[in-house]
């Protein structure tokens, strides 16, 4: 149960963080390897 909650929080956090840094120029997208 905890693993599911943590996974959900991580996915939500990644989405929120990904939306914020639009002001930084030439920001490289995270590689698929970083997702695991």
C-alpha positions in Angstrom: 0.0 0.0 0.0 2.8 2.4 0.9 4.6 1.7 -2.4 1.5 2.7 -4.4 1.1 5.9 -2.4 4.8 6.8 -2.9 4.6 6.0 -6.6 1.6 8.3 -6.9 3.3 11.1 -5.0 6.4 10.8 -7.2 4.4 10.9 -10.4 2.4 13.9 -9.2 5.6 15.7 -8.1 7.2 15.0 -11.4 4.2 16.5 -13.3 4.2 19.6 -11.0 8.0 20.1 -11.3 7.9 19.6 -15.1 5.3 22.3 -15.5 7.3 25.0 -13.6 10.7 25.4 -15.2 9.4 26.9 -18.5 11.5 30.1 -17.9 14.8 28.2 -18.1 16.1 28.2 -21.7 17.3 25.0 -23.3 16.2 22.8 -20.5 16.8 19.2 -21.4 13.9 16.8 -21.0 14.5 14.0 -18.5 15.7 10.8 -20.1 13.5 7.7 -19.7 16.3 6.2 -17.5 15.7 8.9 -14.9 12.1 7.8 -14.5 13.2 4.5 -12.9 
